[in-house]
Amino acid sequence: MTGRPTELTRRAALRAGALASLTTLAVPLAACGPGYDESPDPLRPLLAAAQADATAARALAAGKDADAAGQVADARAAHSAALKSEVDRLNRPAPSPSPAPPAPAALSDLKERLATARKQAEDLVGGLPRYRAGLVAAVAAGCASLQRVAPALGPGEDAPKVGAAPPGAVPQEAVDPLQVALAAEHAAVWVYGLVSAFLPGAFGDAEKSGAAEHALRRDFLQTMLSASGATPVAPEPAYVPKKPVTDAASAALVVATAEADCASAWLAVINHTDDAGLRTTALHALVAASRRGTPWRSEAGEKPVAIAMPGQAG
């Protein structure tokens, strides 16, 4: 291997520092003067669904699917807590309560609930204020990850593949977050190349598809940044994982870590643009990285298998 290896841990620290400067968001105080929005909070349906799902999954956590049901319960409870904090902050009027969904009889009864909650969250991301857009995007990605925890829950739809970069410049405030995303994509491409030597043949399709999609997103970002007059950040000569990669389990862990890094970087893009098209691109990348990371975390023996709020600092 040529070039000076750069520790993934150091890269992660640098990325975290960059993201910290990017994602330090001043949460606006609720307006109290003329013009205050008296309409019900659009996040309330998401909150109600998260609360109902957490309760429903908890009721199944003592059965044969206890592990998967418990993960759904914990993740949806985390969604509920995050959404409730934001809804309470604005204290808008509450809509009339909806009828409670029927109690689930089996884990498969949660499948449609997760799909609906994911779709509701994804549909809101484009039109919300930045802080709320990032919060709701993380909820959507969390639901998408849960769909891959057990066959009874999904598998759910994969995010659309990235297309050609749109012509013209991107918003200036998005350039730095996009550079951070490009750095994460460079690292992910390198990681997938590294682990191919340690994975048995059964992992071939997952390894090839993951590497291919990260390469597409890397190329997409390079084209987009160049069109904006920015010089795309270059890849490091090599990256050294925090733990040595010696077998399939350690290989799966480093892939899961790379996917989590990409999720964090793409969430920061959502947090720093009002451009609906760019938010959609970033949301798809966030969801894709979150869904790919779930089976790799499972192979590595990580718990929970699905990250509740992908991209957010844990």
Secondary structure, 3 states (H helix, E strand, C coil): CCCCEEEHHHHHHHHHHHHHHHHCCCCCCCCCCCCCCCCCCCCHHHHHHHHHHHHHHHHHCCCCCHHHHHHHHHHHHHHHHHHHHHHHHHCCCCCCCCCCCCCCCCHHHHHHHHHHHHHHHHHHHCCCCHHHHHHHHHHHHHHHHHCCCCHHHCCCCCCCCCCCCCCCCCCHHHHHHHHHHHHHHHHHHHHHHHHCCCCCHHHHHHHHHHHHHHHHHHHHHHHHHHHCCCCCCCCCCEEECCCCCCCHHHHHHHHHHHHHHHHHHHHHHHHCCCCHHHHHHHHHHHHHHHHHHHHHHHHHCCCCCCCCCCCCCC
